[in-house]
Amino acid sequence: MRIWDLATGPHHVPVTGHTDSVCAVAITRIDGRPYGLSASGDGTLQVRDLATGAHTATLTGHTGSLTDLAVTDLDGRPHALTTSN
């Protein structure tokens, strides 16, 4: 997975960390900053600060591969919903 600058073309940083393919991505804002979320076949949801590319969290809980991801605000806070096999 890579984060691209669509205005200039070159990618900012390659994103590593998952041990299986990424099946879904989403973008949200946390405290006004842009974050990218990636769901993977390794059963994890990873969260990255898109401005810096820094990994900020790995969320676990599913026993199977993640299959989809959605993000919404609930009570003014971003929440992720994931599904798995």
JOBELLIN-V441850 format. One record per residue. PSI is psi in radians with two decimals (NA if undefined). Layout:
BEGIN
psi=PSI
psi=PSI
END
This chain:
BEGIN
psi=2.52
psi=2.62
psi=2.14
psi=2.53
psi=1.87
psi=-0.30
psi=-0.62
psi=-0.34
psi=-0.97
psi=2.60
psi=2.61
psi=-1.08
psi=2.52
psi=2.53
psi=2.10
psi=2.97
psi=-0.64
psi=2.61
psi=0.10
psi=3.07
psi=2.65
psi=2.28
psi=-0.32
psi=2.57
psi=2.74
psi=2.78
psi=2.45
psi=3.02
psi=2.37
psi=2.08
psi=0.66
psi=-0.09
psi=2.54
psi=2.32
psi=2.52
psi=2.41
psi=2.42
psi=2.28
psi=2.42
psi=2.82
psi=-0.26
psi=0.03
psi=0.16
psi=2.71
psi=2.11
psi=2.52
psi=2.30
psi=2.48
psi=2.01
psi=-0.42
psi=-0.60
psi=-0.34
psi=0.02
psi=2.36
psi=2.25
psi=-0.37
psi=2.60
psi=2.08
psi=2.31
psi=2.98
psi=-0.49
psi=2.63
psi=-0.24
psi=-3.09
psi=2.41
psi=2.52
psi=-0.39
psi=2.89
psi=2.40
psi=2.65
psi=2.41
psi=2.90
psi=2.31
psi=2.11
psi=0.62
psi=0.13
psi=2.45
psi=2.43
psi=2.54
psi=2.48
psi=2.19
psi=2.68
psi=2.76
psi=2.96
psi=NA
END
